[in-house]
Amino acid sequence: MTEHTADVVVLGGGSGGYAAALRAAELGKSVILIEKDKLGGTCLHRGCIPTKALLHAAEVADHVRTAASVGVTATLSGIDPAGVTAYRDGIVAKKHKGLQGLIAARGIEVVAGEGRLTAGRAVAVGDDLYRGTDVILATGSYSRTLPGLQIGGRVLTSEGALALDVIPEHVIILGGGVIGVEFASVWRSFGAEVTIVEALDHLVPNEDIAVSKALERAFRKRGIAARLGARFAAVTQTDAGVAVSLEDGTSLDADYLLVAVGRGPASTGLGFEEAGVTLDRGFVTVDERLRTTADHVWAVGDIVPGLQLAHRGFAQGIFVAEQLAGLSPVAVPESTIPRVTYSSPEVASVGLTEAQAREVHGEAVVAYEYNLAGNGKSEIIGTAGIVKVVRQQDGPILGVHLVGDRVGELITEGQLAVGWEAHPDDLAPFIHAHPTQSEALGEAFLALAGKPLHAL
């Protein structure tokens, strides 16, 4: 076995892994990056980027469909699946090429192959051993399924859904979380009949209840059906479609079943435990500095318990790289990481929901909702929704929650408010440009500061 050495060996070239590699190299470390597939990982090739490209194509279709309402004559004659795929793949290819260029420019050695962690801070790839002063684990996640529910044929995960070369006439989506509602939004815009089956009582159940209800109303208006509080029992498939049985005895028929019940940590069979890394239900156990239980072995991204978000992976990769360079970066609390669901309408949030805030602070919590119906820019672009701000009574802002088209672009202001523990009185003097959707946040802050302008 041939041995190679570097200051840092990174196992996994997705969001967390390549961010760690880039930052470590920028700080003067020699870096070996090991990836079994393509640089960029799930986010770039099978997740964030391709799905958001689909959502943009869906948005364009909706704009053409409703163009007459703003006095523009246009006709939507149909969706060209091959054309949409070419557009999506072109964006992915361009971002992939750019990432490859960045990695090369920083002098990072890329090893193509499936790596396995071994004792002594090393990763084995075939007959080669790559040993680092430190090793960073960034192996990402995979699409989960339910016990006894086999993926294949007309039963798809999100990866299979992206590979479809047709627009289904009717699709059932198992799971009303982020992945489920995003694909529901795309397919509905492309003309499909969509039914979401969610075991819990609300769509996007991790969000504030007011946001979940607003999204459910918007989806009903769009014609997206949702079976809430309904549990999956079984599925049978034929050459023509699927029949999905629920525990209440209901049967639903469709062309395809999309299984969108979350993602699990990709940690099985990679030698983690044998090398001294402790796992808990597949997730890598780390301390507050992202150190594992093995000496000089770190972990970032989806294999670390918590929010499975690309931007969290980026931040964690940078955080570990800076520690290895002798810096003292500040750990970012999970509660200040923004979350966005890119459906139509979008959902964006940061911090505590009202229910979570009351668990911590009891009745000393104040929540305010501002309806986007009062916002000029939201009226212009034709979106409904709300801005909800949660604060501790006479204290800081604890959470910001939004639903409406394009509100994902607003969440950074909410992140700053929550992260800096700002009080509404601190924010009320800041002027928001008119007409923008950001004014809706300003209105909410003004109201909580006791001086509402357009709100009652």
C-alpha positions in Angstrom: 0.0 0.0 0.0 1.4 3.4 -1.1 1.2 6.1 1.6 0.6 9.8 0.9 0.7 12.6 3.5 -0.8 16.0 3.9 -1.7 18.4 6.7 -5.4 17.8 6.1 -7.2 14.9 4.5 -10.9 15.5 3.7 -13.2 12.5 3.1 -16.1 13.8 1.0 -16.2 16.6 -1.6 -19.7 18.0 -0.9 -20.6 21.3 0.7 -18.9 20.8 4.0 -15.9 18.9 2.6 -14.9 21.3 -0.2 -15.5 24.3 2.0 -13.1 22.8 4.5 -10.5 22.0 1.8 -10.7 25.5 0.2 -10.4 27.3 3.5 -7.6 25.1 4.8 -5.6 25.6 1.6 -6.2 29.3 1.8 -4.7 29.3 5.3 -1.5 27.5 4.0 -2.4 23.8 4.7 -1.6 21.0 2.3 -4.9 19.3 1.5 -6.0 16.0 0.0 -9.7 15.8 -0.9 -11.2 12.4 -1.5 -14.5 12.1 -3.4 -16.1 8.9 -4.8 -18.4 10.8 -7.2 -18.2 14.4 -8.3 -17.0 17.5 -6.5 -19.9 19.4 -5.1 -21.7 16.3 -3.8 -25.5 16.0 -3.4 -26.2 19.7 -3.2 -24.7 20.6 -6.5 -25.6 17.5 -8.5 -28.7 16.0 -7.0 -30.1 18.5 -4.5 -30.0 22.2 -3.9 -28.9 23.5 -7.4 -30.9 21.2 -9.7 -34.1 21.3 -7.7 -33.9 25.1 -7.5 -33.4 25.3 -11.2 -36.6 23.2 -11.6 -38.4 25.6 -9.3 -37.3 28.5 -11.4 -38.6 26.8 -14.5 -41.9 26.2 -12.7 -42.0 29.9 -11.7 -41.6 30.9 -15.3 -44.4 28.5 -16.3 -46.7 30.1 -13.7 -45.8 33.6 -14.8 -46.6 32.8 -18.5 -49.9 31.1 -17.4 -51.0 34.2 -15.5 -49.5 36.8 -17.8 -52.9 38.1 -18.9 -53.6 39.3 -15.4 -50.9 42.0 -15.8 -51.8 42.9 -19.4 -49.2 40.7 -21.1 -50.3 38.5 -23.9 -48.6 35.1 -23.6 -49.5 31.5 -24.1 -48.2 28.5 -22.3 -48.3 25.7 -24.9 -46.6 23.1 -22.6 -43.6 22.0 -20.8 -40.6 20.5 -22.7 -39.0 18.0 -20.2 -35.9 17.7 -22.3 -35.5 21.5 -22.5 -36.0 21.8 -18.7 -33.4 19.1 -18.1 -30.9 20.8 -20.5 -31.4 24.1 -18.7 -31.0 22.5 -15.3 -27.9 20.4 -16.3 -26.3 23.4 -17.9 -26.4 25.3 -14.6 -25.0 22.3 -12.7 -22.2 21.8 -15.2 -21.2 25.5 -15.1 -21.1 25.5 -11.2 -19.2 22.1 -11.3 -16.6 23.5 -13.6 -16.2 26.6 -11.5 -15.7 24.5 -8.4 -13.1 22.3 -10.1 -11.2 25.4 -11.1 -11.3 26.8 -7.5 -10.0 23.5 -6.1 -7.2 23.3 -8.7 -6.2 27.0 -8.2 -5.8 26.4 -4.4 -3.4 23.4 -5.1 -5.7 20.9 -3.5 -5.0 17.2 -4.5 -8.2 15.5 -5.5 -8.4 11.7 -5.2 -11.2 10.0 -7.0 -12.4 6.9 -5.2 -14.4 5.5 -2.3 -12.5 6.2 1.0 -12.5 4.3 4.2 -11.3 5.8 7.5 -8.5 3.8 9.2 -6.8 4.2 12.5 -4.0 6.7 12.8 -5.7 9.6 11.0 -5.7 8.0 7.5 -8.1 7.2 4.7 -7.6 4.1 2.5 -8.6 4.3 -1.2 -7.9 1.1 -3.0 -4.3 0.3 -2.5 -3.4 3.8 -1.4 -3.4 5.3 2.1 -3.8 9.0 2.6 -2.6 10.1 6.1 -3.2 13.6 7.5 -2.2 15.5 10.6 -5.9 15.9 10.8 -8.8 14.2 9.0 -12.2 15.8 8.3 -15.2 13.5 7.7 -17.8 15.0 5.3 -19.5 12.1 3.7 -23.0 13.7 3.5 -26.4 12.0 3.5 -28.7 9.7 1.5 -32.4 9.7 0.9 -34.3 7.7 3.5 -37.2 5.4 3.0 -39.6 3.6 5.4 -39.2 0.1 6.7 -40.4 -2.3 4.1 -40.8 0.4 1.4 -38.6 -0.6 -1.5 -37.3 2.1 -3.9 -37.5 1.2 -7.6 -39.6 1.4 -10.6 -42.4 3.9 -10.0 -41.4 4.4 -6.4 -38.8 7.2 -6.4 -36.6 9.2 -4.1 -35.6 12.8 -5.0 -32.7 11.5 -7.1 -35.1 9.4 -9.2 -37.5 12.3 -9.5 -34.8 14.4 -11.0 -34.0 11.7 -13.5 -37.6 11.5 -14.8 -37.9 12.4 -18.5 -41.7 12.9 -18.4 -44.1 15.1 -16.5 -46.4 12.8 -14.5 -50.1 13.3 -14.8 -50.6 12.5 -11.1 -48.0 12.0 -8.4 -48.3 11.1 -4.7 -45.6 12.5 -2.4 -44.9 10.7 0.9 -43.7 13.4 3.2 -44.7 17.1 3.6 -41.3 18.4 4.6 -39.0 20.6 2.6 -38.2 18.1 -0.2 -41.8 17.0 -0.5 -43.4 20.4 -0.8 -40.7 21.6 -3.2 -41.4 18.8 -5.6 -45.1 19.3 -5.1 -44.7 22.9 -6.1 -42.7 22.0 -9.3 -45.0 19.3 -10.5 -48.1 21.3 -9.9 -46.7 24.2 -11.9 -45.8 21.8 -14.7 -49.5 20.7 -14.8 -49.5 17.5 -12.6 -52.1 16.6 -10.1 -50.3 16.3 -6.8 -51.3 14.7 -3.5 -49.1 15.0 -0.4 -49.4 12.4 2.3 -48.0 13.6 5.7 -48.1 11.6 8.9 -48.1 14.8 11.1 -50.8 17.3 11.3 -49.2 20.0 9.2 -47.0 20.6 6.1 -43.4 21.7 6.9 -44.0 20.5 10.5 -40.8 21.9 11.8 -41.9 25.4 11.0 -44.0 27.8 13.1 -47.6 26.7 13.1 -48.8 30.0 11.5 -46.4 29.5 8.6 -47.5 25.9 8.1 -51.1 26.9 8.0 -50.4 29.7 5.5 -48.5 27.3 3.3 -51.4 24.8 3.5 -53.9 27.5 2.4 -51.7 28.6 -0.5 -51.3 24.9 -1.6 -55.1 24.4 -1.5 -55.6 27.5 -3.6 -53.0 26.0 -6.1 -54.9 22.7 -6.2 -52.3 20.7 -4.3 -54.1 18.1 -2.2 -52.7 17.2 1.2 -53.7 14.3 3.4 -52.5 15.4 6.8 -52.3 13.1 9.8 -52.3 10.1 7.4 -49.9 7.2 7.7 -48.6 5.2 4.8 -49.3 1.4 4.9 -48.2 -0.1 1.6 -47.7 0.5 -2.1 -48.2 -1.7 -5.1 -47.1 -0.8 -8.6 -47.8 -1.9 -12.1 -46.4 -0.9 -15.5 -49.1 1.9 -15.5 -48.8 3.4 -12.0 -48.9 2.9 -8.3 -51.6 2.3 -5.7 -50.8 3.7 -2.2 -52.7 2.3 0.8 -53.0 4.3 4.0 -53.5 3.0 7.5 -57.0 4.4 7.6 -58.0 2.1 4.7 -57.8 4.8 2.0 -56.2 3.9 -1.4 -54.7 6.5 -3.7 -53.7 6.0 -7.3 -51.0 7.9 -9.3 -48.3 7.5 -11.9 -45.5 7.7 -9.4 -44.8 7.7 -5.6 -42.1 10.1 -4.4 -40.7 9.1 -1.1 -39.6 12.3 0.7 -39.3 11.2 4.3 -35.9 12.9 5.0 -32.2 12.1 4.7 -30.0 9.9 6.7 -26.2 10.2 7.5 -23.9 8.4 5.1 -21.7 6.7 7.6 -22.2 3.0 7.2 -19.4 0.8 6.0 -16.8 3.6 6.0 -14.7 2.4 8.9 -15.7 5.2 11.3 -16.4 3.1 14.4 -13.4 0.8 13.8 -11.2 3.9 13.8 -12.6 5.1 17.1 -15.4 7.4 15.9 -18.6 7.1 17.9 -21.9 7.0 16.1 -25.4 7.6 17.4 -28.1 6.3 15.1 -25.7 6.7 12.2 -24.7 10.3 13.1 -21.2 11.1 14.1 -20.9 12.2 17.7 -19.0 15.5 18.0 -18.3 18.1 20.7 -19.0 21.8 20.3 -15.9 22.3 18.2 -16.8 19.4 15.8 -14.2 17.1 17.2 -15.1 13.4 17.0 -14.1 10.8 19.6 -11.1 9.8 17.5 -8.0 12.0 18.0 -7.5 14.7 15.3 -10.6 13.5 13.4 -13.3 16.0 12.8 -16.8 15.9 11.2 -18.9 18.4 9.3 -22.2 18.6 7.4 -25.1 16.1 7.2 -23.4 13.4 9.2 -23.4 15.7 12.3 -26.7 15.8 14.2 -28.8 18.9 13.5 -30.0 20.8 10.5 -29.1 19.1 7.2 -28.4 22.3 5.1 -25.7 23.0 2.6 -24.9 26.4 4.1 -24.5 24.8 7.6 -22.0 22.4 6.0 -20.1 25.3 4.4 -19.9 27.1 7.7 -18.8 24.0 9.6 -16.1 23.2 7.0 -14.7 26.7 7.3 -15.0 26.5 11.1 -12.9 23.3 11.4 -10.3 24.6 8.8 -9.7 27.7 10.8 -9.2 25.8 14.0 -6.6 23.6 12.2 -4.8 26.8 11.2 -4.6 28.0 14.8 -7.5 30.5 14.7 -10.3 30.7 17.2 -13.5 30.9 15.1 -16.8 31.4 16.9 -19.2 28.5 16.9 -22.6 29.4 15.3 -25.6 28.2 17.2 -28.1 26.1 15.3 -30.8 28.5 16.2 -29.3 31.3 14.1 -28.9 29.2 10.9 -31.6 30.4 8.4 -33.9 27.8 6.8 -35.6 28.2 3.4 -38.1 26.0 1.6 -38.2 27.1 -2.1 -41.7 26.2 -2.9 -44.3 28.6 -4.3 -44.9 30.3 -1.9 -41.5 30.2 -0.2 -41.1 29.5 3.5 -38.1 31.1 5.4 -37.3 31.1 9.1 -34.6 31.6 11.7 -34.6 31.1 15.4 -37.4 29.8 17.7 -41.0 29.2 16.7 -43.6 30.7 19.0 -44.2 27.3 20.6 -40.5 26.7 21.2 -40.1 30.2 22.6 -42.9 29.5 25.1 -41.2 26.2 26.2 -38.1 28.3 27.1 -39.7 31.6 28.4 -43.2 30.6 29.4 -45.8 33.3 28.9 -43.1 36.0 28.7 -43.3 35.8 24.9 -44.9 38.2 22.4 -45.6 37.2 18.8 -46.7 39.5 16.0 -47.9 38.7 12.5 -47.9 41.1 9.6 -49.9 40.2 6.5 -48.2 40.7 3.2 -51.6 42.0 1.9 -50.4 45.3 3.3 -47.1 45.3 1.5 -47.0 47.1 -1.9 -44.3 45.0 -3.5 -46.0 41.7 -2.5 -49.2 43.1 -4.1 -47.3 43.9 -7.3 -45.8 40.4 -7.6 -49.1 38.8 -6.6 -48.2 36.9 -3.5 -50.0 36.4 -0.2 -48.3 35.4 3.0 -47.2 36.6 6.4 -44.2 37.8 8.4 -44.2 36.6 12.0 -41.8 37.9 14.6 -41.4 36.3 18.0 -39.8 38.1 20.9 -39.2 37.7 24.6 -41.5 40.2 26.4 -39.4 43.4 26.9 -36.5 41.4 25.5 -34.8 40.4 22.2 -36.2 38.9 19.0 -36.2 35.1 19.3 -37.5 34.1 15.9 -38.5 35.4 12.5 -40.8 33.4 10.2 -42.0 34.2 6.7 -44.2 32.7 4.0 -44.7 34.2 0.5 -43.0 34.4 -2.8 -39.3 35.5 -2.7 -39.2 35.7 1.1 -36.1 33.6 1.2 -34.2 36.7 0.1 -35.4 38.4 3.3 -34.3 35.9 5.9 -30.7 37.3 6.3 -32.2 40.4 8.1 -34.0 38.1 10.4 -30.8 36.1 11.0 -29.0 39.3 12.0 -31.8 40.3 14.4 -31.9 36.9 16.1 -28.1 36.4 16.1 -27.4 39.8 17.6 -30.3 39.4 20.1 -31.7 42.7 18.8 -34.7 44.4 20.4 -37.5 45.7 18.2 -36.6 49.2 19.5 -33.1 48.7 18.1 -34.4 47.9 14.7 -37.4 50.3 14.4 -35.2 53.3 13.4 -33.7 51.5 10.4 -35.4 52.5 7.1 -36.4 50.0 4.5 -36.5 51.0 0.8 -39.9 51.5 -0.7 -41.5 49.5 -2.3 -39.8 46.3 -1.3 -40.9 43.2 0.5 -38.3 44.0 3.2 -40.7 46.7 4.4 -42.9 43.9 5.8 -40.1 43.0 8.2 -39.7 46.7 9.1 -43.5 46.9 9.7 -43.4 44.0 12.1 -40.4 45.4 14.0 -42.2 48.8 14.2 -45.3 47.1 15.6 -43.4 45.2 18.2 -41.6 48.4 19.2 -45.0 49.9 19.9 -45.3 52.2 16.9 -47.0 50.5 14.0 -47.4 52.4 10.8 -49.7 50.5 8.4 -50.5 47.8 10.9 -53.2 47.9 13.5 
